[in-house]
Amino acid sequence: MFSGAPRYKQLVQFLTGDEEIVPPGLELETDRPEWKYLSRTGLMSGVAVQTSAAGTFPSIALVNLAGSNTIGVITRIKWTLSTLTDFVHYRLSRAVIGIPGGYVQSGNQGVTESRDKRVASSSTGSLKICQAAIAATIAEAPFESYSNALALNQLVDDRDPQIILGPGSAFFIETIVPGVRTLQVTIKWYERGARAEELALL
């Protein structure tokens, strides 16, 4: 077994003490992060902190600009909120041309892996993390909602959101009750150039 791939034989021996039998449920290879390097895919991360005033609420967005020819997939979202009397929700917009009105781009984003300069297209990627204190949401209904009734600034870690953003779309995380509060968000995602057949379906 594994005569053509000695690394598998060695791995199984290290894990189980056996050179031939792979126990059910043991995966020798998965979609490992370093493989993104070879597939021209950038691993990205961004942070934004927004404090709202009376009559407004904090909103953080990850925006895939129209015409970017890029597909982004959000893989992790972490956030804290400085009040107990609110909800945090997620929503999507598929009618985005540029950075939404009232939002400003955060400068805190970049690649999270070291890549060959001949492969990397930029240091900050195509998708942009933005922030605003706004008085009203856009019309899209939220698809996920979290209560913040447990503790001030408690870290909420969404480890597998799998949210896909095509060109001209944006993901928003924001509160729903206006008032003075601070929302701090970290978003991790990967992005790659879209193929022509993918763009035709978006």
N, C-alpha and C positions, 0 to 999 in steps of 0.2 A: 504494500500500500504506500502511496505517496512517492513512488520511485522517481517520478519526474519533478517532484517538489520537495526536496529534503528539508526545507524550512518547516513544512507542515509536520513531518515526522518528528523533528526536534521539538516543535511546539507542543504536540500531543504528549510527548514523553515528559516534558517539563510539567505540563498541567495534570497529567493523570498517572504517570509512571508506566504507561503502556505505549508501545510504538505503532500498534496496528489498529486499535479499536478507538473510534471516536464516539464517546457517549452521546445519546440523544440530547438535543438541545444545545450542544456546544458548537458555537460558530467560530470557525477558524479565521474567517475574513469577513469584515463588514465594510461599510462605506466609511473608511477611516478619514479623519480630517486632512491628513497630509496628501491624500489622493486629489483633493481639490486643486492643489498646485499644478498637477499634470493636466487637469481638465480645464485650465484657463478660468478657474473660478476663484473669486476673491472672498476670503473670510473677513467680515467686517464687524466693527463694534462702534457704538456711539452713545454718548451720555448727554442728557439735557436736564436742567433744573429750572423750573418756572414757578415764580411766586405771583399769585393773583391778588388784586385789590378788591375792595367792596364792590359788588355788582358784576364781578367777572369771575371766571374760573380758569385754572391752568390747563393747558392742552399741549401735548407733545405729539409730533407727527413724524413719520418716516415716509418720505415722498419719492416716488419714482416718476421723474418728469416725462411728459409726453415727448415722444421722439427719441427716447434714450436707447431704444433697441436693447434693453437690459431686462432680465428677469431677476427679481429678488425674492428670497425666501427667509422670513423671520424665524429664527430657531430658538430664541430665548428672550424673555422680557422680565426685567426686575424693576420694582418700583417701591417707593415709600411715599407716604402722605402725612402731612403734619396736622391732621385733625381727625377726630373720631366720628364726626357727624356727616359723613359723606359716602358716596359710592364712586368707584373708578370703573369706567367702562371702555370697551374697545369698539371702534367702528371703522368701516372702510368707505372710501370714496373712489369711484371709477370715472370721475369727470374732472380730473386734475390736468391743467396745462403746465403751470409752473408752481412755484412755492405759493401756497394759499395766501390770500390777502390778510394782513395783520401778523403773519408769522415771520420769524427771522431764523436764519440758518444758524445752528449751533456749530461752533468751531471744534467741538470735541468728538471727532470721529476719525476712523482710519482703519487700515488693514491690521489684522491680528496675527499674521504669519509673515515670515521672511520669505520673499519671493525673488526670483530671478528678474532683474530689471528689464530684460527683454520680453518678459511675460506681463508684468504688471503695467496696467494702463495709466494708473494714477495712484496717488497716496491716499485719497479720500473716497474713491469709488464713485459710482453713478448715483446711487440713492442718497438722499439728503435728510438728516435729522434736523427738525425745526421745532420751534416753540413759540407760544403766544399766551397771553391772558386775554380771553375773548368773552364777549357778553352773550353769545348764542351759538349753538352748534349748527352745523350744516344739517340738511334734512335726513341724512342716512340714520337708520335705526341702529342701536348698538347690538352686537352679536355676542358679547360677553360682559358680565358685570360682577364686580367684587365689592363686598362691604368692608369698610375700614373701621369696624366697631370694636376691634380687639385691643389695639395699643397704638399710641402715637408713633409715627415713623417706623412701624413694623415692616420689615422687608417681606414683600410678596415676590416669589420667584416662580414664574411660569416657564417651565423647562422645555416644553414641547408644543408651542403654539402652531407651528407649521402654517404660517400665513403667507400666501403667494401674492406678490405685487408685480403686475405687468406694467408696461409703459402707460403713463397717464393715470396712475392710481396712487392712493396714499392710505396709510394706516394711522389712526389717531387713538391715543390713550389720554383720557381726560376725566375730570370730575363732573358731577352733574348738579352740584349745589354751589351757587356763587358765594364768594366771600374770601377773606384773607386766608390763604393756605399755600403751602409749598409742595409741589409734586416733583419728585426726582426719579428719573427713568433711565435705565440702561437697556439698550436694544442690541442684540447680536443677530446678524444675518449673513447670508452668503449671496453673491450676485455673479451673474455671468452673462455674456452676450447671447441674445436670443437668436435662434435659427429662423430662417424665413418662413418655414411652415408653422412655427410657433406664433410668430407675429401675426400671421394670417388668421389665427383663431382667437386672438385677443381683442 
